[in-house]
Amino acid sequence: MSSTTTGRLEIAGAQAFPLLGLVNYQEGSVVSRVILKREKGNITVFAFDEGQVLSEHTSPFDALVQVIEGESEVTVAGKPIALRSGDIVLLPAGKPHAVKATSRFKMVLTMMR
């Protein structure tokens, strides 16, 4: 797996942006773009090629995953959760979680501090 971060390319205020176009798929990779970063949290858009994963890890903060295209499986504390476009799931602080793309998919991750 390859992981690409397109950098902290925040979106401008008071403008409309096509959410699906903020990050593009890359073969064999997970691509991410931080669109907003503040002291109290950040928002990142991800594009996963089919079969790509974010391995199990924990975070000291709550995070909300919103799937905006495709399908994935998120595992939280050993419990697999199937997600598709339009679904959301809360990743509680301190609970191990992982993400796997069951098809190409895009998600928005909102991290609250």
Backbone bond lengths (Angstrom), bond angles and torsions (degrees), N, CA, C in turn:
res aa  C-N    CA-C-N  psi(-1)  N-CA   C-N-CA  omega(-1)  CA-C   N-CA-C  phi
1 M - - - 1.443 - - 1.512 109.55 -
2 S 1.284 114.22 141.85 1.447 121.63 175.08 1.518 108.38 -115.65
3 S 1.298 116.22 144.99 1.460 120.52 178.31 1.515 108.47 -125.12
4 T 1.321 115.53 131.39 1.453 120.69 -179.23 1.513 109.01 -125.31
5 T 1.301 116.09 129.89 1.452 120.89 173.39 1.506 107.24 -110.48
6 T 1.321 115.86 125.11 1.457 119.19 -178.19 1.521 111.51 -83.85
7 G 1.325 115.78 8.33 1.446 119.60 175.15 1.510 112.91 96.03
8 R 1.290 113.92 179.83 1.468 120.71 179.79 1.515 107.97 -90.75
9 L 1.300 115.91 74.64 1.456 122.46 -177.90 1.518 108.27 -99.27
10 E 1.316 115.98 75.54 1.455 120.40 -176.47 1.519 111.09 -62.34
11 I 1.318 114.27 148.07 1.450 119.39 175.95 1.526 109.25 -78.71
12 A 1.306 116.23 153.68 1.457 122.14 178.79 1.522 109.93 -78.76
13 G 1.321 116.62 150.83 1.444 121.19 178.44 1.522 112.22 -74.78
14 A 1.319 115.53 156.14 1.466 123.93 174.68 1.526 112.89 57.10
15 Q 1.344 116.24 38.47 1.461 122.27 175.69 1.518 108.80 -139.52
16 A 1.323 116.00 148.68 1.466 121.09 175.66 1.529 109.31 -89.95
17 F 1.336 115.79 141.52 1.459 121.94 178.22 1.519 108.86 -134.02
18 P 1.331 118.13 143.57 1.469 120.49 174.91 1.530 109.10 -75.69
19 L 1.324 116.98 109.13 1.452 121.74 -174.76 1.527 112.58 -53.35
20 L 1.330 117.09 -45.01 1.472 120.00 -178.36 1.526 112.59 -65.28
21 G 1.321 117.53 -22.51 1.458 121.11 -177.71 1.522 114.66 -91.71
22 L 1.331 117.88 0.01 1.454 119.73 -177.58 1.529 113.57 -73.84
23 V 1.339 116.29 -19.27 1.463 121.26 177.01 1.530 107.27 -148.31
24 N 1.343 116.55 142.43 1.459 121.50 -176.37 1.526 111.24 -113.21
25 Y 1.317 114.59 152.80 1.464 120.21 176.57 1.522 110.06 -67.75
26 Q 1.330 115.17 148.19 1.450 122.57 173.46 1.522 106.45 -135.76
27 E 1.320 117.27 129.00 1.458 121.86 -175.77 1.528 111.10 -54.38
28 G 1.355 115.42 129.78 1.456 121.57 176.20 1.520 114.90 69.78
29 S 1.340 117.39 20.58 1.460 119.75 -173.24 1.523 113.42 -138.56
30 V 1.308 113.42 164.61 1.459 123.29 166.69 1.522 105.45 -112.42
31 V 1.313 116.28 123.61 1.461 121.37 -178.85 1.526 107.93 -113.19
32 S 1.330 116.76 136.29 1.465 119.59 179.54 1.519 110.58 -132.89
33 R 1.333 113.65 154.87 1.467 120.85 177.02 1.526 108.55 -144.54
34 V 1.321 116.42 121.53 1.457 121.49 174.90 1.524 106.80 -77.87
35 I 1.341 115.88 119.34 1.464 118.70 -178.89 1.531 112.63 -103.18
36 L 1.335 116.52 -13.27 1.456 120.49 176.21 1.525 107.92 -157.53
37 K 1.327 116.85 128.52 1.471 120.96 179.15 1.523 107.44 -136.24
38 R 1.342 113.41 122.23 1.456 120.60 -179.70 1.523 109.01 -136.23
39 E 1.314 116.48 170.05 1.460 121.72 -179.36 1.527 111.58 -58.46
40 K 1.308 117.96 -35.46 1.469 122.53 -175.74 1.524 114.10 -92.35
41 G 1.330 118.44 0.97 1.460 120.20 177.81 1.511 112.10 158.04
42 N 1.327 115.05 -179.62 1.461 119.54 177.77 1.523 110.13 -148.67
43 I 1.322 114.64 164.08 1.452 122.27 177.95 1.528 107.65 -127.11
44 T 1.330 115.07 127.24 1.461 121.56 -177.86 1.517 108.87 -128.59
45 V 1.338 116.70 137.99 1.462 122.49 175.28 1.528 107.47 -103.94
46 F 1.336 116.18 134.07 1.463 122.67 -179.32 1.521 110.80 -120.66
47 A 1.333 116.56 147.75 1.460 123.52 169.31 1.528 107.21 -126.89
48 F 1.334 116.84 120.99 1.461 123.16 -179.56 1.514 109.54 -108.48
49 D 1.320 117.77 129.73 1.450 120.07 168.75 1.526 107.50 -72.87
50 E 1.321 117.09 154.34 1.465 121.34 -179.15 1.524 111.00 -53.28
51 G 1.344 115.89 133.21 1.463 121.72 177.68 1.515 114.96 87.16
52 Q 1.320 117.83 -9.67 1.466 120.37 -179.54 1.520 110.61 -76.54
53 V 1.331 115.75 153.64 1.463 120.43 -175.75 1.529 111.42 -136.48
54 L 1.314 114.50 155.09 1.459 122.23 160.20 1.515 103.77 -107.82
55 S 1.317 117.25 115.63 1.460 120.73 -174.62 1.522 111.11 -65.78
56 E 1.320 114.92 162.42 1.457 120.98 -175.93 1.527 111.29 -57.97
57 H 1.311 114.59 134.36 1.457 122.29 178.39 1.532 108.30 -157.11
58 T 1.314 116.70 172.93 1.464 121.54 175.60 1.517 108.78 -123.73
59 S 1.309 114.52 161.07 1.456 121.43 177.16 1.528 108.01 -133.81
60 P 1.316 118.15 145.00 1.455 119.69 177.62 1.533 112.99 -77.51
61 F 1.342 116.40 -0.09 1.464 121.23 -176.25 1.522 110.95 -126.43
62 D 1.333 116.52 151.71 1.460 120.53 171.12 1.516 109.71 -65.68
63 A 1.340 115.68 148.12 1.461 120.98 176.29 1.516 108.68 -140.56
64 L 1.318 116.18 144.51 1.456 122.20 177.81 1.518 108.49 -113.83
65 V 1.343 116.01 125.44 1.461 122.26 175.94 1.519 107.86 -101.05
66 Q 1.334 116.34 129.55 1.462 122.64 175.30 1.522 107.15 -123.39
67 V 1.334 116.62 115.76 1.464 120.61 178.67 1.528 108.56 -81.53
68 I 1.333 116.11 125.49 1.457 120.05 -177.56 1.527 113.27 -109.50
69 E 1.345 116.09 -10.29 1.465 119.99 176.86 1.527 108.44 -164.36
70 G 1.327 117.46 138.68 1.451 121.54 174.81 1.517 113.75 82.75
71 E 1.354 115.06 -160.41 1.460 121.55 -175.53 1.524 110.53 -137.03
72 S 1.340 114.46 149.57 1.458 120.22 179.65 1.520 109.89 -151.04
73 E 1.323 113.92 171.31 1.456 120.70 171.94 1.520 106.96 -126.58
74 V 1.316 114.92 123.37 1.459 121.27 175.81 1.522 106.88 -108.23
75 T 1.305 116.61 132.98 1.452 121.21 177.15 1.525 107.93 -110.53
76 V 1.339 115.88 125.36 1.460 121.54 179.16 1.520 107.78 -122.28
77 A 1.325 116.21 118.01 1.463 122.58 -179.74 1.529 111.08 50.84
78 G 1.337 115.60 43.33 1.459 121.45 177.35 1.515 115.20 84.59
79 K 1.318 118.78 -5.83 1.469 122.26 -178.77 1.528 110.05 -97.73
80 P 1.363 117.85 115.95 1.463 120.26 177.86 1.530 110.69 -77.17
81 I 1.335 115.35 137.88 1.458 122.26 -179.66 1.519 107.88 -130.33
82 A 1.341 116.86 117.08 1.464 121.59 178.17 1.527 108.77 -80.32
83 L 1.329 115.07 131.48 1.461 120.89 -179.47 1.518 110.19 -127.92
84 R 1.325 115.32 146.75 1.465 120.48 173.45 1.522 108.73 -137.36
85 S 1.297 115.94 174.12 1.463 121.98 -177.17 1.527 111.20 -46.10
86 G 1.320 115.78 128.09 1.458 121.89 179.82 1.511 114.59 96.59
87 D 1.344 117.88 -13.19 1.461 121.72 -179.71 1.531 110.91 -85.61
88 I 1.344 114.75 153.13 1.461 121.27 173.88 1.520 109.13 -131.07
89 V 1.328 116.03 157.35 1.465 121.73 174.74 1.527 107.90 -149.44
90 L 1.327 115.55 140.16 1.456 121.46 176.00 1.521 109.04 -90.63
91 L 1.314 116.29 130.40 1.463 122.64 174.14 1.530 106.09 -102.29
92 P 1.338 116.98 101.89 1.470 119.54 -176.09 1.531 112.47 -66.50
93 A 1.311 115.17 144.51 1.466 121.32 176.95 1.524 109.96 -54.82
94 G 1.325 115.88 138.44 1.452 121.25 175.33 1.514 115.94 80.00
95 K 1.335 118.53 -5.87 1.471 121.96 178.90 1.533 108.68 -96.69
96 P 1.338 117.47 130.96 1.467 118.78 177.99 1.527 110.70 -64.74
97 H 1.326 115.26 139.88 1.461 120.05 179.56 1.527 109.99 -147.59
98 A 1.339 114.83 157.57 1.457 122.36 179.43 1.523 107.96 -146.79
99 V 1.334 116.05 159.71 1.464 121.89 -179.30 1.519 108.56 -131.01
100 K 1.345 116.65 134.33 1.460 121.79 176.20 1.525 109.17 -132.49
101 A 1.318 116.11 132.75 1.464 121.69 178.23 1.521 109.34 -83.51
102 T 1.338 117.64 112.60 1.463 120.79 176.08 1.524 110.42 -84.79
103 S 1.321 117.05 -15.11 1.456 125.48 167.15 1.530 104.52 -147.46
104 R 1.311 117.08 175.23 1.463 116.94 171.40 1.521 107.13 -57.86
105 F 1.315 116.76 134.95 1.459 117.16 178.12 1.516 111.18 -151.69
106 K 1.333 113.18 157.87 1.464 121.19 176.75 1.517 108.44 -123.13
107 M 1.332 114.78 146.45 1.461 120.03 179.26 1.516 110.01 -144.14
108 V 1.327 114.04 157.79 1.450 122.21 171.48 1.522 106.80 -110.37
109 L 1.314 117.42 128.32 1.457 122.76 177.57 1.526 107.98 -111.33
110 T 1.333 115.29 120.42 1.458 121.48 176.98 1.523 107.92 -109.80
111 M 1.316 116.22 115.74 1.463 122.87 -178.70 1.521 108.70 -103.42
112 M 1.336 115.45 125.70 1.469 121.23 179.72 1.518 109.30 -108.38
113 R 1.322 117.15 133.21 1.471 121.65 178.34 1.501 110.25 -104.68
